[in-house]
Structures are given as C-alpha cells and as structure tokens.
C-alpha cells in the first residue's frame, strides 16, 4: 500500500470486515483490518494516514 506518508509492503494482515456496496454488489470493500508484525516505522506511517483521514472527515459537513 502506498500512502502519502510512506509505504507498507510485504506485511501479512487479517481482514476483519468486508462490506458490500448496496449500489454495486461487484464492489466489496474492506472496513476492518489487523496488521501482523508491522515495524515501528510502518506503524507510524499507518497512524499518520489514519490521522489525516480523520482530519479530512472532521472538516467535511455531514449530510
């Protein structure tokens, strides 16, 4: 995975939840994942991405 904050590659993960798009059953998407044995640098990369997404969402109006 390539994030603006860096890359995470070669890591095993467990998919926790997959949802279906109600408008298109051909496009499932992952809503929950657990990474296995990620390094501290990869953890920071992932945390930076999640923090930036949360800030984007908070800046948008609901509706």
N, C-alpha and C positions, 0 to 999 in steps of 0.2 A: 504494500500500500504506500502510495506517495501522498504525503501531506505537505502543506506549505512549511511546516515546522521541521520536516525531515522525512526519512523513510523508515518503515518497519517491514522487514522481509525475512523470510526463512523461519518464521515462528509458527508453532502449532497453536491452534485455537479451538475452542469448543463453542459451537453455535448454540445459543440458549433459546432463541425465539425467532421464528420466521413468520412474517405476516404476508397476507395476500392483498394486493391492490384490488379494492372492490370494483374498480372500473376495468381492470385487465387481469385475469387470472394467470396470464403468462408472465407476469412480472412480480414474483415474490421478492421481498426484501428482508434483510436481517435487522432485527431491532435489539438483539442482545448477543453479546459475545464475551467469552473469557479467554484471555491470552495465557499461554502456558510458558513459564520460564522466560519472561522478557527481561532484557537488561535494564539497568537504571536509565541509560540514555534513551532507550526505546520507550520506557515508562514516561519519561519527561516529554518526549515527542507526542505521545498519545494524550497526555494530560494537557499539553498546550493546545492541541487540536480541539479537544472537548471543551476546554475553557473558551476558546474563540467562538465555537459554535453556540455555546450558551449565551455569550455576549451578543451575538448576532440575533438570536431568538428573542432576547430581552429587549432589543432595540426595535423589533417589529411590533406593530399593533396586533391585537388578537382579532380574529374575525375572519 
